[in-house]
């Protein structure tokens, strides 16, 4: 496995960043709260770290996982009970705190150009389930559990879950998960397409790295364009998708990596992609 490169992120940061070659390895780092999503420091960390890796041309893909036994236990239920933090005050204040707080996470992830993989090492509950759905790919440990469990604590998905989940598992299954709050094991998550792989707990990191390396082996700019098309397809029309695909395709055909891919194909060798700028046009 590639040795991680030290980052500006400290070991006690709420979202820890390690660079492993072309892969950004992100770890939710609050195991004492089972990586609950709360606190301005965590919301700011998502914005800062995701912007940092997005601007780094040496990175091609990111992986998000959790420290300890959980991927993410969702919101801080103790704070809900005590009406503290983002759950304090009358309805209008709570609405404002959601917008200025946890909703910064889905917006930051939606802006991320790098493909991102969720390596779900344990329970992904409530907002934790939604966090996994914000990632482009999801693989899970057999110890993982998933629940859109907001109804169980008498609230609604406040971080976009009702938009995200139907686009991952389909409307009917998403409605079942959101309206019952039932917990699914990893095998059921695989069956319904919530995740694409389930592996033994001790194999999760290696499996996530292997998947990330398969993604990172491809042209970096084309990865970003393809991700943008996938995200646009979640809510756009076919005509909008075709227009965007045509625009990106026009650019892709003039990249150095496209030329390299064709050369490697005909020369029967592995391609070497650099993410360099546009290739010189013929006759230029």
N, C-alpha and C positions, 0 to 999 in steps of 0.2 A: 504494500500500500504506500502511496505517496506520503512522504513526511509533511505534516502541516507547517506552513510558514507562519511565524508569529505575526500578529496583527496589532493594530492600535487598540483593539478591543481587549479589555482586561479580563482576567479569569472570573471576576465577580460581576461582570457586566450582565444586565438582564437578557441581552441577546448577544451571545458570543460568536465571533467571526474568526474562522481559520481559513487560510488560503492553501488549497492542496492542488498545486499545479493550476490547471484551468478551471478548477472547481472551488466554489465558495461554500464552505461548510458552516451552516448557521445552527446554533443550539440555543433553544429557550432555556434559560439558566436560572430558574427559580424552583428547584426540586422540592423545597420545603412547603411550597404552596401548590405543588403538582403543576407548576408552570401556568398558573392562573393568569389571565390577561387583565392586569390592572396596574394603574399607576402611570403618571405622565412620563416617568423615566423609561418605561417599557415602550409606550406609544412613540416617544421621541426616538428611541433606539431603532425601532422598525424603520422609521422615515430616514434616519441618518445612515444606518447600515445598508439598507436597500439602495439608497442613492449612491453610496460609496461603491458598492459592487457593480452597479449598473454603469458607472462611469469608468470602470477599470477595463481597458481593452484586452488584458491578458486573461480575463475570466470568460467562460463560455456557458456555464450552467451553475445553478445553486442547489444545495440540499438543505432542507429545514428539518430538524429533529428536536427532541426534548431531552433534557438532563434528568437523570433519575428514572423512576418507574413509569412516569406518565409522559405522553406527548404534550397534552394540554388539557387541563380539567375545566376549561371555560372561564367563566367569571368567578370572582372571589365571593363565594356564598356567605362567608362570615361578614364581609362588608355589606352585602345585601341585607342580612339579618339586622345588623347594627345601623343601617342607613348611613353608611359612611362613604367617603370617596365619591365616586361617580353616581352612587345611589342615594345621595343625600338631597334633601330639599323637596319642594313641590314639583309637580309634573313638568312644568316649563323648564325648570333648572336641570332636571334629569335629562330631558330632551337635548338641551344645550351641551351637557356633559358628554352624552353619547356622541354627538357630532364632533366635539372638540377632543374626545378621548378615544374610545376603542374603535370608532369608525375611521380613524386615521390609519388603522392597520389595513383594512381591505382597500382603501384608496392607494396606499403606498404599494401594495402588492399588485394592484391593477396597473400602476405606472411602470412596474418593473419590466424592462425589456428582456432580461435574461430568462430563459426557461428555469423553472424551479420545481424541485421534487420534494414531496413530503415523505420522510422516512418515519412512519408512525410507530414508535417504539412501545407505546402503551395506550391507555385510555385517551380518546379524543372526544371530549364531551362538550355539548353545547357549542360555545364559541370555538372550542378546540376542534370540533367536527367541521365548523365553517372555515377555520383556518386551513385545515387540510384541503378543503374544497377550493380554496383560493389558489392552491398550487396547481401546476399544470399536469403533474404526474403524482401518483400516490402508491407507495408500497408499504406493506405493514408487517410487523412482527406478529406471530401467532398469538402473542399476548395482548395485542391491540383490541380495543373495544371502541365502538362508535355510537353516538346518540345525539339526535337533535332534540335535546331534552328540556328545552326552555319551558314547555308547558308543565313540567313536573315541579318547577319552582314558581309557577304562576305568572310567567312573563312570556313575551314573544321573542323571536330571534331579532336582536337589535343590531346585528353587525352584517346584515345582508344575507342571512342564511336562506330566506325564502326566495331569493333571486338565484343564489348559487346552487343549492342542492338539486332543484329540478333539472338544471343544466348538466349535472353530473350523473344522476341516477334515473332521470325521467320524472315526470310530474306525479304519477300515481304513487311510486315508491317514496318520493320526497314528501308527499302529503301524508302518507302513512307514518313516516318517521317523525314529521313535525307535529302531527296531531295526536300521536300516541306517546311520543317521548321514549319509545322502546329502545333498549340497548341491543346492538348487533355485535356478534363476535366477528373475528377476522374472516372466518370462512364464509359467513353470510355477506360480509362487505365485498369479498371477492366475487361471489355469485352475482350480486346485483351491479357490479361494475364500479363500486365506490373506490376500490383499489384494483391495481392490475397484477400485483404479486403478493403472496404471503410466504414468509420464510420464518425459520426458527429464530428466536430472539437473538441468539449469539451470532447469527449470520446476517442480521439486518444491515449493519454498517457496511460490510463488504458488498452486499447486494445493492445497496444504494449507491456505493461508489462505482460498481460495475455498470449500473444503469446510467449514472452521470457521465461516465467515460464514454459510453456508447453515444450519448447525446453530444458530448464535447468533441467527438471525432469528426463532426460535420462542420460545414462553413459557418463561422460565428454570425455573420450578418444575415445569412439565410435563416439561421435558427431564430433570430429576433423577428424577422419578417413573418416567418411561419407562425410563431407564437402570436403575433399581432393579428394575423388572419383568423386563427383559432378563437381568440378572444372576441373579435368583431362578429364572428359567426354566432356567438351566444345570443345576440339580440338584433343583428342586422338582417336585411333582406338579401335574397339571392343576388339581385342586381347590384347591391352595395358590395357584396362579397366578390362578385366578378370584377367590378371596377377596381377594387383594391388589389385583387390578385393580379390583374393586368398591369397595374402600376408597379407593383413589386417585381413582377416577372420581367418587365422591361429593364429594371435596374439589375436584377440578378443575372440576366444574360450578358451583361457587360462587366461582371466582376472578375477579378483575377482568379478567385476560387472556382468559378464556373469553368474557366479555361483549364485550370489544374485538374478538375474532376474529369473533364473530357479526355485530357491527355493521359491521365492515369488509367482510365477505362480502356483506351486503345493500346496503351503500353503494358497493360496487365500488371499493374503495380499499385500499392496503396497510395492514395492521394495524400498530399501534405497541404493542409489549409492554413492560411495565415491571417485571414480577415483583412488583408490589405485593401487599398482603395480600388477604384474602378480600373479595369484593364484598358490599355490603349485600344481605341477602336481601329478596325481595319481601314487602311488608307489614310489614317491620321498622321 
